[in-house]
Every structure is written in C-alpha cells, then in structure tokens.
Amino acid sequence: MKLLAIDCSTDRLSLAVAHGDQRWHHEGAGGAQASAVLIPAIMDLLDTAQLPLNMLDAIAFGRGPGAFTGLRTACAVAQGLALGAALPLLPIDTLLLLGEAVRAQSPRVLSVLDARMGQVYVAAYSHSAEGWRCLQAPSLSQPEALVLPAEWQGQGFVLASNAHALYSNAFSACLAQGGVAIEAWPQAQAMLTLAERAYARGEGVSPAEALPLYVRDKVALTSAER
C-alpha cells in the first residue's frame, strides 16, 4: 500500500511514507514553523521514496486533539493535496498514535498530551486481536485528575505521554494504580500502521469531510487568569 502520513499536533513535525513494506520518515520542528516547511518536507520525502503524489492510495493526518495551529495546518495541507490528486483522507486520532507507539509494552494505554495552560488531553485505549478499542474518548483534564477505565482496576497499564517532565508529580496518583510511564510523541510512522487498517475498513473520507478534532474551545488565558 502507498500512504503519506502527516502529524503537526505538537511542536514536533512528523511525516512518513509507506510503499509496500518500505518506509521513509522525517522529523522536524513543528509549531509555528509547520505551515512554512510542511509542503516542501512532504515533497522531499515523496521524492526520496520515488513516489509521485498521484500514485498514493490515501493520505492520513493527525486530526487531534493537539495544538490548534498545527491541527489546522495538517488538515488544510492534507485536504489540498488530496483534492488535487483525487485521493481519500484518513483522519487519525493523535492520542491513538501514542497507544500504537507503546503497544508492545501493554495492551492498555492511557494516552496523555500536553494541552498547555496547565491541562492535558487524555484518552484510554485497549488493544486486542481485533485492534484498538477506545474506552475513554479524547477529553481535556487537569494532570492530577486522570481517571482509569473501571475495567482496568488491578491490571497494569502504560501512561504514554509527552508531558512527564512537566507533570510527573501530578501523574503519580494515577501511576500508583499499576501504571508505567513511557515518554511518547505522536509519530507519523505509527500513523501508517493505523491508517492501513483504517483504509482496509473503508474509513477514507473526502477532503470536504475531513476535519480537525478539537476538545477545547478556549485557546488562551485572559490577562487576569495569567
């Protein structure tokens, strides 16, 4: 299968291309720089893979949650490329990328991304032979208020996050319930695996139907709150 995967949900830009069993990837600075470097980086990666855009089967992108500007950039670029090349899009949850990245360590993953403003994005996933199942949909939480799915009681799990350095003390109560902390970031290489399965399930959508996933309405603190 021939796929392009794009993630700009954090301050790291992650791209990957699959052509059959071969894989190519690119990691770079994201955040405010993503809009300026994303398209050239994609073209360079496709050129390295010797894979023209119109030869792809689909384009996958990290739909969120994550940084607002990054999500909009990834979605808009994926929409433009897909529209021009008549390709379907595969929007992939960014928190699920963390689960896929640490799947070898545990089939139970609490995925946590820094949401800024003293908060985190969180979702819970369970993996089996049938694939991933979402037990807690992506939501916004205080770092000290993470809650495990009831069915995980007494079982081990992984807390996969890019925010351990910021919130290690706040995560301690959650980890005390049998968890192991692993640093993880949304990576396009993990997205390729998820996208292949999504494509096989017929989950491709048109560019007009592909939208970012926002779980926060407020994007900044007021002067008084700061």
CORNORQUI-V592623 format. One record per residue. N is the residue number from 1. PHI is phi in radians with two decimals (999 if undefined). PSI is psi as a letter, one per 30 degrees, with the letter a starting at -180 (* if undefined). NEAR is the number of other ideal C-beta (glycine too) atoms within 12 Angstrom. Layout:
BEGIN
n: (N	N)
phi: (PHI	PHI)
psi: (PSI	PSI)
near: (NEAR	NEAR)
END
This chain:
BEGIN
n: (1	2	3	4	5	6	7	8	9	10	11	12	13	14	15	16	17	18	19	20	21	22	23	24	25	26	27	28	29	30	31	32	33	34	35	36	37	38	39	40	41	42	43	44	45	46	47	48	49	50	51	52	53	54	55	56	57	58	59	60	61	62	63	64	65	66	67	68	69	70	71	72	73	74	75	76	77	78	79	80	81	82	83	84	85	86	87	88	89	90	91	92	93	94	95	96	97	98	99	100	101	102	103	104	105	106	107	108	109	110	111	112	113	114	115	116	117	118	119	120	121	122	123	124	125	126	127	128	129	130	131	132	133	134	135	136	137	138	139	140	141	142	143	144	145	146	147	148	149	150	151	152	153	154	155	156	157	158	159	160	161	162	163	164	165	166	167	168	169	170	171	172	173	174	175	176	177	178	179	180	181	182	183	184	185	186	187	188	189	190	191	192	193	194	195	196	197	198	199	200	201	202	203	204	205	206	207	208	209	210	211	212	213	214	215	216	217	218	219	220	221	222	223	224	225	226)
phi: (999	-2.04	-2.37	-2.03	-2.14	-2.28	-2.40	-2.27	-1.34	-2.24	-1.46	-2.04	-1.60	-2.33	-2.26	-2.67	-2.26	-2.10	-2.40	1.14	-1.51	-1.51	-2.34	-2.31	-2.52	-2.48	-2.17	-2.80	-1.27	-1.89	1.04	-1.14	-1.41	-1.00	-1.11	-1.42	-1.87	-1.10	-1.11	-1.04	-1.16	-1.11	-1.09	-1.12	-1.20	-1.11	-1.15	-1.07	-1.40	0.92	-2.27	-1.08	-0.96	-1.30	-1.66	-1.19	-1.52	-2.93	-2.12	-1.87	-2.51	-1.30	-1.51	2.14	-1.26	2.87	-1.13	-0.96	-1.10	-1.12	-1.12	-1.13	-1.11	-1.07	-1.13	-1.11	-1.17	-1.08	-1.09	-1.10	-1.14	-1.17	-1.13	-1.18	-1.82	0.99	-2.02	-1.37	-1.93	-2.16	-1.29	-2.08	-1.10	-1.17	-1.17	-1.18	-1.05	-1.14	-1.07	-1.11	-1.16	-1.99	-0.99	-1.16	-1.49	-2.93	-1.43	-2.05	-2.28	-1.72	-1.65	-2.37	-2.09	-1.08	-1.87	1.13	0.91	1.26	-2.27	-2.36	-1.59	-2.50	-2.68	-2.08	-2.32	-2.21	-1.99	-2.49	-1.09	-1.45	1.93	-1.48	-2.21	-1.51	-1.67	-2.37	-1.13	-0.91	-2.61	-1.77	-2.56	-1.32	-1.01	-1.46	-1.94	-1.13	-2.15	-1.56	-1.03	-1.01	-1.26	-1.52	-0.99	1.44	-2.04	-1.34	-2.73	-1.93	-1.75	-1.68	-2.74	-1.73	-2.06	-1.07	-1.08	-1.42	-2.21	-1.02	-1.18	-1.17	-1.39	-1.06	-1.14	-1.17	-1.14	-1.13	-1.55	1.89	-1.70	-2.13	-1.55	-2.33	-1.27	-2.63	-2.24	-1.10	-2.20	-1.14	-1.10	-1.17	-1.10	-1.00	-1.10	-1.14	-1.18	-1.04	-1.22	-1.11	-1.11	-1.12	-1.47	1.34	-1.65	-1.15	-2.22	-1.33	-0.95	-1.18	-1.59	-1.52	-2.34	-1.15	-1.84	-1.88	-2.06	-2.29	-1.60	-1.60	-1.90	-2.74	-1.44	-1.29	-1.01	-1.11	-1.20	-1.22)
psi: (k	j	k	k	k	k	k	g	f	a	g	k	k	k	l	k	k	k	j	b	f	k	k	k	l	k	k	a	k	b	b	f	f	e	f	e	f	e	e	e	e	e	e	e	e	e	e	e	f	h	j	k	e	f	f	l	e	l	k	k	l	j	f	l	l	a	k	e	e	e	e	e	e	e	e	e	e	e	e	e	e	e	e	e	g	h	l	l	k	j	k	k	k	e	e	f	e	e	e	e	f	g	e	f	e	k	f	j	k	j	k	k	k	k	g	l	h	g	l	l	k	k	l	k	k	k	k	a	f	f	a	k	k	j	f	j	l	k	l	k	l	k	e	f	g	k	k	l	k	e	f	f	k	g	l	l	l	k	j	k	l	g	g	e	e	e	h	e	e	e	f	e	e	e	f	f	g	g	l	k	k	k	k	k	l	k	k	f	e	e	e	e	e	e	e	e	e	e	e	f	g	h	g	k	l	l	e	f	f	j	l	l	j	k	g	k	e	k	f	l	k	l	e	e	e	*)
near: (27	32	47	49	49	54	57	48	50	40	25	30	42	44	46	42	41	35	23	15	10	17	28	29	29	32	23	25	20	36	24	17	20	38	24	18	24	38	26	19	35	40	21	19	35	32	16	19	27	13	28	18	29	17	20	36	30	42	50	51	56	55	42	40	39	48	37	29	27	38	41	28	35	49	42	26	38	49	29	23	33	34	21	17	25	18	31	31	42	43	39	51	43	53	51	48	48	49	47	40	35	33	27	15	23	28	26	34	43	46	50	53	49	37	35	27	20	19	28	39	45	44	39	40	39	29	29	12	8	10	22	31	21	22	29	31	21	37	30	31	34	21	32	20	19	36	21	33	25	12	15	27	13	12	19	19	37	38	46	43	42	36	33	28	14	21	31	19	16	27	35	17	19	34	28	15	23	19	30	25	32	27	24	36	37	51	38	48	30	39	47	43	31	43	43	30	26	33	30	17	14	11	23	30	26	19	27	12	18	36	21	33	30	26	30	25	9	15	18	12	12	9	6	5	9	8)
END
